[in-house]
Each structure stands twice: as structure tokens, then as C-alpha cells.
Amino acid sequence: MNGAAGNVAGGLTADVRAGKDGSALAWDAGTNALTGGLGNAQNLVEDEKTAKGE
């Protein structure tokens, strides 16, 4: 969850600074949440493998 939240916060900060409009902000927030969530899932899988000694 932290990766998704961090991606959204960082992306929104960059978008606001760049002066993007509301639709771009919403699209980017969704994309950042998805990619952050995927990163979280990958980390979870790797952590489980490490815990099992794989």
C-alpha cells in the first residue's frame, strides 16, 4: 500500500507543479496507484520467497 500512496502523492505533486488540468490529474493518479500497487505485490512475492529460503 505504501508504494501506491507514494506514487500517487509524488505524481500529483509533479502534475500540480506542471499545471496539469483535473482530467490529467485523475488519469495520472489512477496510473500511479496501479503501478505502485503492482510494485507492492512484487515486493510481497519477493519477501515471501526470501522467507522460505528460495
mmCIF entry with sequence, helices, sheets and N, C-alpha, C, O atoms, coordinates in Angstrom:
data_MODEL
# 
_entry.id   MODEL 
# 
_entity.id                         1 
_entity.type                       polymer 
_entity.pdbx_number_of_molecules   1 
# 
_entity_poly.entity_id                      1 
_entity_poly.type                           'polypeptide(L)' 
_entity_poly.nstd_linkage                   no 
_entity_poly.nstd_monomer                   no 
_entity_poly.pdbx_seq_one_letter_code       MNGAAGNVAGGLTADVRAGKDGSALAWDAGTNALTGGLGNAQNLVEDEKTAKGE 
_entity_poly.pdbx_seq_one_letter_code_can   MNGAAGNVAGGLTADVRAGKDGSALAWDAGTNALTGGLGNAQNLVEDEKTAKGE 
_entity_poly.pdbx_strand_id                 A 
# 
loop_
_entity_poly_seq.entity_id 
_entity_poly_seq.num 
_entity_poly_seq.mon_id 
_entity_poly_seq.hetero 
1 1  MET n 
1 2  ASN n 
1 3  GLY n 
1 4  ALA n 
1 5  ALA n 
1 6  GLY n 
1 7  ASN n 
1 8  VAL n 
1 9  ALA n 
1 10 GLY n 
1 11 GLY n 
1 12 LEU n 
1 13 THR n 
1 14 ALA n 
1 15 ASP n 
1 16 VAL n 
1 17 ARG n 
1 18 ALA n 
1 19 GLY n 
1 20 LYS n 
1 21 ASP n 
1 22 GLY n 
1 23 SER n 
1 24 ALA n 
1 25 LEU n 
1 26 ALA n 
1 27 TRP n 
1 28 ASP n 
1 29 ALA n 
1 30 GLY n 
1 31 THR n 
1 32 ASN n 
1 33 ALA n 
1 34 LEU n 
1 35 THR n 
1 36 GLY n 
1 37 GLY n 
1 38 LEU n 
1 39 GLY n 
1 40 ASN n 
1 41 ALA n 
1 42 GLN n 
1 43 ASN n 
1 44 LEU n 
1 45 VAL n 
1 46 GLU n 
1 47 ASP n 
1 48 GLU n 
1 49 LYS n 
1 50 THR n 
1 51 ALA n 
1 52 LYS n 
1 53 GLY n 
1 54 GLU n 
# 
_struct_asym.id          A 
_struct_asym.entity_id   1 
# 
loop_
_struct_conf.conf_type_id 
_struct_conf.id 
_struct_conf.pdbx_PDB_helix_id 
_struct_conf.beg_label_comp_id 
_struct_conf.beg_label_asym_id 
_struct_conf.beg_label_seq_id 
_struct_conf.pdbx_beg_PDB_ins_code 
_struct_conf.end_label_comp_id 
_struct_conf.end_label_asym_id 
_struct_conf.end_label_seq_id 
_struct_conf.pdbx_end_PDB_ins_code 
_struct_conf.beg_auth_comp_id 
_struct_conf.beg_auth_asym_id 
_struct_conf.beg_auth_seq_id 
_struct_conf.end_auth_comp_id 
_struct_conf.end_auth_asym_id 
_struct_conf.end_auth_seq_id 
_struct_conf.pdbx_PDB_helix_class 
_struct_conf.details 
_struct_conf.pdbx_PDB_helix_length 
HELX_P HELX_P1 AA1 ASN A 2  ? ALA A 18 ? ASN A 2  ALA A 18 1 ? 17 
HELX_P HELX_P2 AA2 GLY A 22 ? ALA A 51 ? GLY A 22 ALA A 51 1 ? 30 
# 
_struct_conf_type.id          HELX_P 
_struct_conf_type.criteria    ? 
_struct_conf_type.reference   ? 
# 
loop_
_atom_site.group_PDB 
_atom_site.id 
_atom_site.type_symbol 
_atom_site.label_atom_id 
_atom_site.label_alt_id 
_atom_site.label_comp_id 
_atom_site.label_asym_id 
_atom_site.label_entity_id 
_atom_site.label_seq_id 
_atom_site.pdbx_PDB_ins_code 
_atom_site.Cartn_x 
_atom_site.Cartn_y 
_atom_site.Cartn_z 
_atom_site.occupancy 
_atom_site.B_iso_or_equiv 
_atom_site.pdbx_formal_charge 
_atom_site.auth_seq_id 
_atom_site.auth_comp_id 
_atom_site.auth_asym_id 
_atom_site.auth_atom_id 
_atom_site.pdbx_PDB_model_num 
ATOM 1   N N  . MET A 1 1  ? 0.809  -1.192  0.000   1.00 0.00 ? 1  MET A N  1 
ATOM 2   C CA . MET A 1 1  ? 0.000  0.000   0.000   1.00 0.00 ? 1  MET A CA 1 
ATOM 3   C C  . MET A 1 1  ? 0.850  1.252   0.000   1.00 0.00 ? 1  MET A C  1 
ATOM 4   O O  . MET A 1 1  ? 0.492  2.249   -0.628  1.00 0.00 ? 1  MET A O  1 
ATOM 5   N N  . ASN A 1 2  ? 1.975  1.210   0.700   1.00 0.00 ? 2  ASN A N  1 
ATOM 6   C CA . ASN A 1 2  ? 2.823  2.399   0.769   1.00 0.00 ? 2  ASN A CA 1 
ATOM 7   C C  . ASN A 1 2  ? 3.335  2.821   -0.597  1.00 0.00 ? 2  ASN A C  1 
ATOM 8   O O  . ASN A 1 2  ? 3.430  4.015   -0.883  1.00 0.00 ? 2  ASN A O  1 
ATOM 9   N N  . GLY A 1 3  ? 3.664  1.855   -1.441  1.00 0.00 ? 3  GLY A N  1 
ATOM 10  C CA . GLY A 1 3  ? 4.151  2.187   -2.780  1.00 0.00 ? 3  GLY A CA 1 
ATOM 11  C C  . GLY A 1 3  ? 3.094  2.903   -3.601  1.00 0.00 ? 3  GLY A C  1 
ATOM 12  O O  . GLY A 1 3  ? 3.401  3.865   -4.305  1.00 0.00 ? 3  GLY A O  1 
ATOM 13  N N  . ALA A 1 4  ? 1.869  2.449   -3.520  1.00 0.00 ? 4  ALA A N  1 
ATOM 14  C CA . ALA A 1 4  ? 0.782  3.086   -4.267  1.00 0.00 ? 4  ALA A CA 1 
ATOM 15  C C  . ALA A 1 4  ? 0.551  4.501   -3.761  1.00 0.00 ? 4  ALA A C  1 
ATOM 16  O O  . ALA A 1 4  ? 0.421  5.433   -4.555  1.00 0.00 ? 4  ALA A O  1 
ATOM 17  N N  . ALA A 1 5  ? 0.501  4.667   -2.450  1.00 0.00 ? 5  ALA A N  1 
ATOM 18  C CA . ALA A 1 5  ? 0.280  6.002   -1.873  1.00 0.00 ? 5  ALA A CA 1 
ATOM 19  C C  . ALA A 1 5  ? 1.425  6.944   -2.226  1.00 0.00 ? 5  ALA A C  1 
ATOM 20  O O  . ALA A 1 5  ? 1.200  8.108   -2.556  1.00 0.00 ? 5  ALA A O  1 
ATOM 21  N N  . GLY A 1 6  ? 2.639  6.441   -2.154  1.00 0.00 ? 6  GLY A N  1 
ATOM 22  C CA . GLY A 1 6  ? 3.801  7.266   -2.503  1.00 0.00 ? 6  GLY A CA 1 
ATOM 23  C C  . GLY A 1 6  ? 3.800  7.660   -3.965  1.00 0.00 ? 6  GLY A C  1 
ATOM 24  O O  . GLY A 1 6  ? 4.113  8.800   -4.306  1.00 0.00 ? 6  GLY A O  1 
ATOM 25  N N  . ASN A 1 7  ? 3.449  6.724   -4.829  1.00 0.00 ? 7  ASN A N  1 
ATOM 26  C CA . ASN A 1 7  ? 3.379  7.032   -6.261  1.00 0.00 ? 7  ASN A CA 1 
ATOM 27  C C  . ASN A 1 7  ? 2.331  8.089   -6.551  1.00 0.00 ? 7  ASN A C  1 
ATOM 28  O O  . ASN A 1 7  ? 2.573  9.003   -7.339  1.00 0.00 ? 7  ASN A O  1 
ATOM 29  N N  . VAL A 1 8  ? 1.166  7.974   -5.919  1.00 0.00 ? 8  VAL A N  1 
ATOM 30  C CA . VAL A 1 8  ? 0.093  8.939   -6.147  1.00 0.00 ? 8  VAL A CA 1 
ATOM 31  C C  . VAL A 1 8  ? 0.518  10.310  -5.642  1.00 0.00 ? 8  VAL A C  1 
ATOM 32  O O  . VAL A 1 8  ? 0.364  11.308  -6.345  1.00 0.00 ? 8  VAL A O  1 
ATOM 33  N N  . ALA A 1 9  ? 1.050  10.363  -4.432  1.00 0.00 ? 9  ALA A N  1 
ATOM 34  C CA . ALA A 1 9  ? 1.450  11.654  -3.861  1.00 0.00 ? 9  ALA A CA 1 
ATOM 35  C C  . ALA A 1 9  ? 2.534  12.324  -4.696  1.00 0.00 ? 9  ALA A C  1 
ATOM 36  O O  . ALA A 1 9  ? 2.453  13.519  -4.982  1.00 0.00 ? 9  ALA A O  1 
ATOM 37  N N  . GLY A 1 10 ? 3.535  11.564  -5.081  1.00 0.00 ? 10 GLY A N  1 
ATOM 38  C CA . GLY A 1 10 ? 4.609  12.122  -5.903  1.00 0.00 ? 10 GLY A CA 1 
ATOM 39  C C  . GLY A 1 10 ? 4.124  12.565  -7.268  1.00 0.00 ? 10 GLY A C  1 
ATOM 40  O O  . GLY A 1 10 ? 4.513  13.624  -7.762  1.00 0.00 ? 10 GLY A O  1 
ATOM 41  N N  . GLY A 1 11 ? 3.272  11.753  -7.878  1.00 0.00 ? 11 GLY A N  1 
ATOM 42  C CA . GLY A 1 11 ? 2.744  12.091  -9.198  1.00 0.00 ? 11 GLY A CA 1 
ATOM 43  C C  . GLY A 1 11 ? 1.872  13.325  -9.159  1.00 0.00 ? 11 GLY A C  1 
ATOM 44  O O  . GLY A 1 11 ? 1.966  14.182  -10.038 1.00 0.00 ? 11 GLY A O  1 
ATOM 45  N N  . LEU A 1 12 ? 1.013  13.427  -8.140  1.00 0.00 ? 12 LEU A N  1 
ATOM 46  C CA . LEU A 1 12 ? 0.149  14.601  -8.033  1.00 0.00 ? 12 LEU A CA 1 
ATOM 47  C C  . LEU A 1 12 ? 0.968  15.866  -7.793  1.00 0.00 ? 12 LEU A C  1 
ATOM 48  O O  . LEU A 1 12 ? 0.668  16.922  -8.350  1.00 0.00 ? 12 LEU A O  1 
ATOM 49  N N  . THR A 1 13 ? 1.981  15.757  -6.978  1.00 0.00 ? 13 THR A N  1 
ATOM 50  C CA . THR A 1 13 ? 2.845  16.913  -6.731  1.00 0.00 ? 13 THR A CA 1 
ATOM 51  C C  . THR A 1 13 ? 3.479  17.396  -8.024  1.00 0.00 ? 13 THR A C  1 
ATOM 52  O O  . THR A 1 13 ? 3.492  18.594  -8.305  1.00 0.00 ? 13 THR A O  1 
ATOM 53  N N  . ALA A 1 14 ? 4.001  16.470  -8.806  1.00 0.00 ? 14 ALA A N  1 
ATOM 54  C CA . ALA A 1 14 ? 4.631  16.840  -10.081 1.00 0.00 ? 14 ALA A CA 1 
ATOM 55  C C  . ALA A 1 14 ? 3.608  17.413  -11.051 1.00 0.00 ? 14 ALA A C  1 
ATOM 56  O O  . ALA A 1 14 ? 3.892  18.388  -11.747 1.00 0.00 ? 14 ALA A O  1 
ATOM 57  N N  . ASP A 1 15 ? 2.421  16.816  -11.103 1.00 0.00 ? 15 ASP A N  1 
ATOM 58  C CA . ASP A 1 15 ? 1.385  17.291  -12.022 1.00 0.00 ? 15 ASP A CA 1 
ATOM 59  C C  . ASP A 1 15 ? 0.907  18.695  -11.658 1.00 0.00 ? 15 ASP A C  1 
ATOM 60  O O  . ASP A 1 15 ? 0.721  19.538  -12.535 1.00 0.00 ? 15 ASP A O  1 
ATOM 61  N N  . VAL A 1 16 ? 0.708  18.943  -10.366 1.00 0.00 ? 16 VAL A N  1 
ATOM 62  C CA . VAL A 1 16 ? 0.262  20.272  -9.934  1.00 0.00 ? 16 VAL A CA 1 
ATOM 63  C C  . VAL A 1 16 ? 1.318  21.318  -10.283 1.00 0.00 ? 16 VAL A C  1 
ATOM 64  O O  . VAL A 1 16 ? 0.993  22.406  -10.757 1.00 0.00 ? 16 VAL A O  1 
ATOM 65  N N  . ARG A 1 17 ? 2.566  20.982  -10.048 1.00 0.00 ? 17 ARG A N  1 
ATOM 66  C CA . ARG A 1 17 ? 3.655  21.915  -10.393 1.00 0.00 ? 17 ARG A CA 1 
ATOM 67  C C  . ARG A 1 17 ? 3.696  22.181  -11.892 1.00 0.00 ? 17 ARG A C  1 
ATOM 68  O O  . ARG A 1 17 ? 4.036  23.283  -12.325 1.00 0.00 ? 17 ARG A O  1 
ATOM 69  N N  . ALA A 1 18 ? 3.350  21.168  -12.680 1.00 0.00 ? 18 ALA A N  1 
ATOM 70  C CA . ALA A 1 18 ? 3.380  21.316  -14.137 1.00 0.00 ? 18 ALA A CA 1 
ATOM 71  C C  . ALA A 1 18 ? 2.116  21.998  -14.660 1.00 0.00 ? 18 ALA A C  1 
ATOM 72  O O  . ALA A 1 18 ? 2.025  22.299  -15.850 1.00 0.00 ? 18 ALA A O  1 
ATOM 73  N N  . GLY A 1 19 ? 1.137  22.245  -13.781 1.00 0.00 ? 19 GLY A N  1 
ATOM 74  C CA . GLY A 1 19 ? -0.075 22.935  -14.180 1.00 0.00 ? 19 GLY A CA 1 
ATOM 75  C C  . GLY A 1 19 ? -1.053 22.088  -14.972 1.00 0.00 ? 19 GLY A C  1 
ATOM 76  O O  . GLY A 1 19 ? -1.812 22.623  -15.780 1.00 0.00 ? 19 GLY A O  1 
ATOM 77  N N  . LYS A 1 20 ? -1.052 20.780  -14.762 1.00 0.00 ? 20 LYS A N  1 
ATOM 78  C CA . LYS A 1 20 ? -1.982 19.906  -15.484 1.00 0.00 ? 20 LYS A CA 1 
ATOM 79  C C  . LYS A 1 20 ? -3.408 20.127  -15.015 1.00 0.00 ? 20 LYS A C  1 
ATOM 80  O O  . LYS A 1 20 ? -3.636 20.541  -13.878 1.00 0.00 ? 20 LYS A O  1 
ATOM 81  N N  . ASP A 1 21 ? -4.373 19.849  -15.892 1.00 0.00 ? 21 ASP A N  1 
ATOM 82  C CA . ASP A 1 21 ? -5.781 20.034  -15.547 1.00 0.00 ? 21 ASP A CA 1 
ATOM 83  C C  . ASP A 1 21 ? -6.330 18.832  -14.783 1.00 0.00 ? 21 ASP A C  1 
ATOM 84  O O  . ASP A 1 21 ? -5.643 17.826  -14.605 1.00 0.00 ? 21 ASP A O  1 
ATOM 85  N N  . GLY A 1 22 ? -7.585 18.955  -14.333 1.00 0.00 ? 22 GLY A N  1 
ATOM 86  C CA . GLY A 1 22 ? -8.199 17.930  -13.492 1.00 0.00 ? 22 GLY A CA 1 
ATOM 87  C C  . GLY A 1 22 ? -8.254 16.552  -14.110 1.00 0.00 ? 22 GLY A C  1 
ATOM 88  O O  . GLY A 1 22 ? -8.025 15.560  -13.418 1.00 0.00 ? 22 GLY A O  1 
ATOM 89  N N  . SER A 1 23 ? -8.556 16.462  -15.419 1.00 0.00 ? 23 SER A N  1 
ATOM 90  C CA . SER A 1 23 ? -8.648 15.140  -16.033 1.00 0.00 ? 23 SER A CA 1 
ATOM 91  C C  . SER A 1 23 ? -7.284 14.465  -16.097 1.00 0.00 ? 23 SER A C  1 
ATOM 92  O O  . SER A 1 23 ? -7.176 13.252  -15.912 1.00 0.00 ? 23 SER A O  1 
ATOM 93  N N  . ALA A 1 24 ? -6.249 15.246  -16.358 1.00 0.00 ? 24 ALA A N  1 
ATOM 94  C CA . ALA A 1 24 ? -4.894 14.686  -16.370 1.00 0.00 ? 24 ALA A CA 1 
ATOM 95  C C  . ALA A 1 24 ? -4.483 14.249  -14.967 1.00 0.00 ? 24 ALA A C  1 
ATOM 96  O O  . ALA A 1 24 ? -3.842 13.213  -14.795 1.00 0.00 ? 24 ALA A O  1 
ATOM 97  N N  . LEU A 1 25 ? -4.855 15.041  -13.974 1.00 0.00 ? 25 LEU A N  1 
ATOM 98  C CA . LEU A 1 25 ? -4.533 14.679  -12.584 1.00 0.00 ? 25 LEU A CA 1 
ATOM 99  C C  . LEU A 1 25 ? -5.186 13.357  -12.209 1.00 0.00 ? 25 LEU A C  1 
ATOM 100 O O  . LEU A 1 25 ? -4.545 12.492  -11.614 1.00 0.00 ? 25 LEU A O  1 
ATOM 101 N N  . ALA A 1 26 ? -6.464 13.199  -12.557 1.00 0.00 ? 26 ALA A N  1 
ATOM 102 C CA . ALA A 1 26 ? -7.185 11.974  -12.222 1.00 0.00 ? 26 ALA A CA 1 
ATOM 103 C C  . ALA A 1 26 ? -6.585 10.770  -12.947 1.00 0.00 ? 26 ALA A C  1 
ATOM 104 O O  . ALA A 1 26 ? -6.385 9.718   -12.341 1.00 0.00 ? 26 ALA A O  1 
ATOM 105 N N  . TRP A 1 27 ? -6.300 10.918  -14.224 1.00 0.00 ? 27 TRP A N  1 
ATOM 106 C CA . TRP A 1 27 ? -5.721 9.818   -15.004 1.00 0.00 ? 27 TRP A CA 1 
ATOM 107 C C  . TRP A 1 27 ? -4.372 9.407   -14.421 1.00 0.00 ? 27 TRP A C  1 
ATOM 108 O O  . TRP A 1 27 ? -4.109 8.222   -14.215 1.00 0.00 ? 27 TRP A O  1 
ATOM 109 N N  . ASP A 1 28 ? -3.523 10.396  -14.158 1.00 0.00 ? 28 ASP A N  1 
ATOM 110 C CA . ASP A 1 28 ? -2.195 10.106  -13.618 1.00 0.00 ? 28 ASP A CA 1 
ATOM 111 C C  . ASP A 1 28 ? -2.278 9.478   -12.229 1.00 0.00 ? 28 ASP A C  1 
ATOM 112 O O  . ASP A 1 28 ? -1.499 8.581   -11.907 1.00 0.00 ? 28 ASP A O  1 
ATOM 113 N N  . ALA A 1 29 ? -3.221 9.946   -11.403 1.00 0.00 ? 29 ALA A N  1 
ATOM 114 C CA . ALA A 1 29 ? -3.371 9.362   -10.068 1.00 0.00 ? 29 ALA A CA 1 
ATOM 115 C C  . ALA A 1 29 ? -3.746 7.890   -10.168 1.00 0.00 ? 29 ALA A C  1 
ATOM 116 O O  . ALA A 1 29 ? -3.228 7.064   -9.418  1.00 0.00 ? 29 ALA A O  1 
ATOM 117 N N  . GLY A 1 30 ? -4.643 7.560   -11.092 1.00 0.00 ? 30 GLY A N  1 
ATOM 118 C CA . GLY A 1 30 ? -5.021 6.162   -11.285 1.00 0.00 ? 30 GLY A CA 1 
ATOM 119 C C  . GLY A 1 30 ? -3.860 5.316   -11.767 1.00 0.00 ? 30 GLY A C  1 
ATOM 120 O O  . GLY A 1 30 ? -3.646 4.205   -11.282 1.00 0.00 ? 30 GLY A O  1 
ATOM 121 N N  . THR A 1 31 ? -3.116 5.839   -12.717 1.00 0.00 ? 31 THR A N  1 
ATOM 122 C CA . THR A 1 31 ? -1.950 5.124   -13.235 1.00 0.00 ? 31 THR A CA 1 
ATOM 123 C C  . THR A 1 31 ? -0.905 4.926   -12.139 1.00 0.00 ? 31 THR A C  1 
ATOM 124 O O  . THR A 1 31 ? -0.335 3.843   -12.002 1.00 0.00 ? 31 THR A O  1 
ATOM 125 N N  . ASN A 1 32 ? -0.661 5.977   -11.365 1.00 0.00 ? 32 ASN A N  1 
ATOM 126 C CA . ASN A 1 32 ? 0.332  5.878   -10.289 1.00 0.00 ? 32 ASN A CA 1 
ATOM 127 C C  . ASN A 1 32 ? -0.103 4.904   -9.203  1.00 0.00 ? 32 ASN A C  1 
ATOM 128 O O  . ASN A 1 32 ? 0.727  4.187   -8.646  1.00 0.00 ? 32 ASN A O  1 
ATOM 129 N N  . ALA A 1 33 ? -1.393 4.872   -8.900  1.00 0.00 ? 33 ALA A N  1 
ATOM 130 C CA . ALA A 1 33 ? -1.888 3.914   -7.903  1.00 0.00 ? 33 ALA A CA 1 
ATOM 131 C C  . ALA A 1 33 ? -1.714 2.480   -8.407  1.00 0.00 ? 33 ALA A C  1 
ATOM 132 O O  . ALA A 1 33 ? -1.303 1.597   -7.654  1.00 0.00 ? 33 ALA A O  1 
ATOM 133 N N  . LEU A 1 34 ? -2.026 2.260   -9.674  1.00 0.00 ? 34 LEU A N  1 
ATOM 134 C CA . LEU A 1 34 ? -1.891 0.918   -10.247 1.00 0.00 ? 34 LEU A CA 1 
ATOM 135 C C  . LEU A 1 34 ? -0.441 0.456   -10.252 1.00 0.00 ? 34 LEU A C  1 
ATOM 136 O O  . LEU A 1 34 ? -0.141 -0.656  -9.817  1.00 0.00 ? 34 LEU A O  1 
ATOM 137 N N  . THR A 1 35 ? 0.455  1.299   -10.740 1.00 0.00 ? 35 THR A N  1 
ATOM 138 C CA . THR A 1 35 ? 1.856  0.876   -10.819 1.00 0.00 ? 35 THR A CA 1 
ATOM 139 C C  . THR A 1 35 ? 2.475  0.722   -9.432  1.00 0.00 ? 35 THR A C  1 
ATOM 140 O O  . THR A 1 35 ? 3.301  -0.163  -9.213  1.00 0.00 ? 35 THR A O  1 
ATOM 141 N N  . GLY A 1 36 ? 2.077  1.578   -8.503  1.00 0.00 ? 36 GLY A N  1 
ATOM 142 C CA . GLY A 1 36 ? 2.564  1.428   -7.130  1.00 0.00 ? 36 GLY A CA 1 
ATOM 143 C C  . GLY A 1 36 ? 2.051  0.146   -6.501  1.00 0.00 ? 36 GLY A C  1 
ATOM 144 O O  . GLY A 1 36 ? 2.787  -0.542  -5.794  1.00 0.00 ? 36 GLY A O  1 
ATOM 145 N N  . GLY A 1 37 ? 0.789  -0.176  -6.758  1.00 0.00 ? 37 GLY A N  1 
ATOM 146 C CA . GLY A 1 37 ? 0.222  -1.418  -6.248  1.00 0.00 ? 37 GLY A CA 1 
ATOM 147 C C  . GLY A 1 37 ? 0.906  -2.646  -6.821  1.00 0.00 ? 37 GLY A C  1 
ATOM 148 O O  . GLY A 1 37 ? 1.133  -3.626  -6.112  1.00 0.00 ? 37 GLY A O  1 
ATOM 149 N N  . LEU A 1 38 ? 1.232  -2.592  -8.098  1.00 0.00 ? 38 LEU A N  1 
ATOM 150 C CA . LEU A 1 38 ? 1.955  -3.708  -8.727  1.00 0.00 ? 38 LEU A CA 1 
ATOM 151 C C  . LEU A 1 38 ? 3.346  -3.867  -8.105  1.00 0.00 ? 38 LEU A C  1 
ATOM 152 O O  . LEU A 1 38 ? 3.820  -4.982  -7.887  1.00 0.00 ? 38 LEU A O  1 
ATOM 153 N N  . GLY A 1 39 ? 3.978  -2.747  -7.829  1.00 0.00 ? 39 GLY A N  1 
ATOM 154 C CA . GLY A 1 39 ? 5.282  -2.800  -7.153  1.00 0.00 ? 39 GLY A CA 1 
ATOM 155 C C  . GLY A 1 39 ? 5.162  -3.410  -5.766  1.00 0.00 ? 39 GLY A C  1 
ATOM 156 O O  . GLY A 1 39 ? 6.011  -4.198  -5.350  1.00 0.00 ? 39 GLY A O  1 
ATOM 157 N N  . ASN A 1 40 ? 4.104  -3.044  -5.052  1.00 0.00 ? 40 ASN A N  1 
ATOM 158 C CA . ASN A 1 40 ? 3.868  -3.629  -3.728  1.00 0.00 ? 40 ASN A CA 1 
ATOM 159 C C  . ASN A 1 40 ? 3.708  -5.136  -3.825  1.00 0.00 ? 40 ASN A C  1 
ATOM 160 O O  . ASN A 1 40 ? 4.278  -5.876  -3.023  1.00 0.00 ? 40 ASN A O  1 
ATOM 161 N N  . ALA A 1 41 ? 2.935  -5.594  -4.803  1.00 0.00 ? 41 ALA A N  1 
ATOM 162 C CA . ALA A 1 41 ? 2.689  -7.026  -4.975  1.00 0.00 ? 41 ALA A CA 1 
ATOM 163 C C  . ALA A 1 41 ? 3.989  -7.765  -5.282  1.00 0.00 ? 41 ALA A C  1 
ATOM 164 O O  . ALA A 1 41 ? 4.238  -8.843  -4.742  1.00 0.00 ? 41 ALA A O  1 
ATOM 165 N N  . GLN A 1 42 ? 4.806  -7.188  -6.142  1.00 0.00 ? 42 GLN A N  1 
ATOM 166 C CA . GLN A 1 42 ? 6.084  -7.816  -6.485  1.00 0.00 ? 42 GLN A CA 1 
ATOM 167 C C  . GLN A 1 42 ? 6.986  -7.913  -5.254  1.00 0.00 ? 42 GLN A C  1 
ATOM 168 O O  . GLN A 1 42 ? 7.645  -8.930  -5.039  1.00 0.00 ? 42 GLN A O  1 
ATOM 169 N N  . ASN A 1 43 ? 7.008  -6.860  -4.459  1.00 0.00 ? 43 ASN A N  1 
ATOM 170 C CA . ASN A 1 43 ? 7.819  -6.886  -3.235  1.00 0.00 ? 43 ASN A CA 1 
ATOM 171 C C  . ASN A 1 43 ? 7.322  -7.948  -2.267  1.00 0.00 ? 43 ASN A C  1 
ATOM 172 O O  . ASN A 1 43 ? 8.124  -8.620  -1.619  1.00 0.00 ? 43 ASN A O  1 
ATOM 173 N N  . LEU A 1 44 ? 6.014  -8.105  -2.162  1.00 0.00 ? 44 LEU A N  1 
ATOM 174 C CA . LEU A 1 44 ? 5.444  -9.112  -1.281  1.00 0.00 ? 44 LEU A CA 1 
ATOM 175 C C  . LEU A 1 44 ? 5.861  -10.508 -1.721  1.00 0.00 ? 44 LEU A C  1 
ATOM 176 O O  . LEU A 1 44 ? 6.233  -11.339 -0.893  1.00 0.00 ? 44 LEU A O  1 
ATOM 177 N N  . VAL A 1 45 ? 5.800  -10.765 -3.020  1.00 0.00 ? 45 VAL A N  1 
ATOM 178 C CA . VAL A 1 45 ? 6.213  -12.067 -3.555  1.00 0.00 ? 45 VAL A CA 1 
ATOM 179 C C  . VAL A 1 45 ? 7.686  -12.326 -3.245  1.00 0.00 ? 45 VAL A C  1 
ATOM 180 O O  . VAL A 1 45 ? 8.053  -13.416 -2.805  1.00 0.00 ? 45 VAL A O  1 
ATOM 181 N N  . GLU A 1 46 ? 8.514  -11.330 -3.475  1.00 0.00 ? 46 GLU A N  1 
ATOM 182 C CA . GLU A 1 46 ? 9.945  -11.488 -3.208  1.00 0.00 ? 46 GLU A CA 1 
ATOM 183 C C  . GLU A 1 46 ? 10.219 -11.705 -1.722  1.00 0.00 ? 46 GLU A C  1 
ATOM 184 O O  . GLU A 1 46 ? 11.076 -12.511 -1.361  1.00 0.00 ? 46 GLU A O  1 
ATOM 185 N N  . ASP A 1 47 ? 9.493  -10.986 -0.855  1.00 0.00 ? 47 ASP A N  1 
ATOM 186 C CA . ASP A 1 47 ? 9.661  -11.162 0.587   1.00 0.00 ? 47 ASP A CA 1 
ATOM 187 C C  . ASP A 1 47 ? 9.279  -12.576 1.014   1.00 0.00 ? 47 ASP A C  1 
ATOM 188 O O  . ASP A 1 47 ? 9.954  -13.175 1.853   1.00 0.00 ? 47 ASP A O  1 
ATOM 189 N N  . GLU A 1 48 ? 8.196  -13.115 0.439   1.00 0.00 ? 48 GLU A N  1 
ATOM 190 C CA . GLU A 1 48 ? 7.769  -14.460 0.767   1.00 0.00 ? 48 GLU A CA 1 
ATOM 191 C C  . GLU A 1 48 ? 8.792  -15.498 0.303   1.00 0.00 ? 48 GLU A C  1 
ATOM 192 O O  . GLU A 1 48 ? 9.050  -16.481 0.998   1.00 0.00 ? 48 GLU A O  1 
ATOM 193 N N  . LYS A 1 49 ? 9.369  -15.270 -0.871  1.00 0.00 ? 49 LYS A N  1 
ATOM 194 C CA . LYS A 1 49 ? 10.399 -16.192 -1.364  1.00 0.00 ? 49 LYS A CA 1 
ATOM 195 C C  . LYS A 1 49 ? 11.613 -16.169 -0.447  1.00 0.00 ? 49 LYS A C  1 
ATOM 196 O O  . LYS A 1 49 ? 12.186 -17.212 -0.134  1.00 0.00 ? 49 LYS A O  1 
ATOM 197 N N  . THR A 1 50 ? 11.998 -14.980 -0.023  1.00 0.00 ? 50 THR A N  1 
ATOM 198 C CA . THR A 1 50 ? 13.146 -14.840 0.860   1.00 0.00 ? 50 THR A CA 1 
ATOM 199 C C  . THR A 1 50 ? 12.879 -15.549 2.197   1.00 0.00 ? 50 THR A C  1 
ATOM 200 O O  . THR A 1 50 ? 13.754 -16.230 2.733   1.00 0.00 ? 50 THR A O  1 
ATOM 201 N N  . ALA A 1 51 ? 11.669 -15.382 2.721   1.00 0.00 ? 51 ALA A N  1 
ATOM 202 C CA . ALA A 1 51 ? 11.318 -16.014 3.988   1.00 0.00 ? 51 ALA A CA 1 
ATOM 203 C C  . ALA A 1 51 ? 11.355 -17.532 3.887   1.00 0.00 ? 51 ALA A C  1 
ATOM 204 O O  . ALA A 1 51 ? 11.652 -18.213 4.869   1.00 0.00 ? 51 ALA A O  1 
ATOM 205 N N  . LYS A 1 52 ? 11.056 -18.065 2.707   1.00 0.00 ? 52 LYS A N  1 
ATOM 206 C CA . LYS A 1 52 ? 11.073 -19.513 2.501   1.00 0.00 ? 52 LYS A CA 1 
ATOM 207 C C  . LYS A 1 52 ? 12.454 -20.025 2.116   1.00 0.00 ? 52 LYS A C  1 
ATOM 208 O O  . LYS A 1 52 ? 12.650 -21.232 1.970   1.00 0.00 ? 52 LYS A O  1 
ATOM 209 N N  . GLY A 1 53 ? 13.408 -19.122 1.952   1.00 0.00 ? 53 GLY A N  1 
ATOM 210 C CA . GLY A 1 53 ? 14.756 -19.519 1.587   1.00 0.00 ? 53 GLY A CA 1 
ATOM 211 C C  . GLY A 1 53 ? 14.937 -19.821 0.116   1.00 0.00 ? 53 GLY A C  1 
ATOM 212 O O  . GLY A 1 53 ? 15.859 -20.545 -0.259  1.00 0.00 ? 53 GLY A O  1 
ATOM 213 N N  . GLU A 1 54 ? 14.080 -19.282 -0.717  1.00 0.00 ? 54 GLU A N  1 
ATOM 214 C CA . GLU A 1 54 ? 14.169 -19.552 -2.167  1.00 0.00 ? 54 GLU A CA 1 
ATOM 215 C C  . GLU A 1 54 ? 15.080 -18.558 -2.836  1.00 0.00 ? 54 GLU A C  1 
ATOM 216 O O  . GLU A 1 54 ? 15.280 -18.623 -4.049  1.00 0.00 ? 54 GLU A O  1 
# 
